[in-house]
Amino acid sequence: MNDTALAALQRSLSENREAKRKIQARLAEIEAESASLRSQLGSLEPIIEQTEQVLLQMLFPSLNQQSSQTHYPKFEHRPVQAGYNPTPPVFRTADNKEDADIEAEVARLEQSEKSGNVRFTDFRIPQAATIVLREANGPLHVSEIYRRLSAGGFEFRGQHQLITLAVSLSRSKRFRKVLPGTFDLNPDYLANQVA
């Protein structure tokens, strides 16, 4: 074998090993983020169930005073499958009139909530996220930043809102990525800002 072919094979082997190492590192990041998301999903289930019960108690106060045999309307959660766009939970009650009343009340509450939250309406993503991270006084996962921005009335455009937020944070010099999907304020950038 000539030296040129041997050097080319060694270079190719080295490049392939480096590519494998990078892919393994990226896969480990994705798996860690996946585990974090599963944990967040698991912690949300009891909160969702409790909120549903409180919502039903608020929407149907008369049912609270009836006998213990009263059954509140149940939320029917449809399974999420790959490629399936889930629809909101459906109320199942004995009376269709109650369904319409529930939907009207929920729509009214959502509208009043949206009109009351105007804190971030005039901000761009970097400005609003800077405020959220300053108030948090530490790093936050992109899903938590999204939740706090939405609660403050920030209106995201497009279909992939979390991705839009994550890309905006990673492109801005104001922020630094400290963990997969987790951002903090960049102290180097803040040091150059006028107080």
Secondary structure, DSSP 8 states (H G I E B T S, - for coil): --HHHHHHHHHHHHHHHHHHHHHHHHHHHHHHHHHHHHHHHHHHHHHHHHHHHHHHHHH-HHHHHS-TT----EEE-----TT------EEE-S-HHHHHHHHHHHHHHHHHHHHH--TTTT--HHHHHHHHHHHHTS-EEHHHHHHHHHHTT----SS-HHHHHHHHHHHSTTEEEEETTEEEE-HHHHHTS--
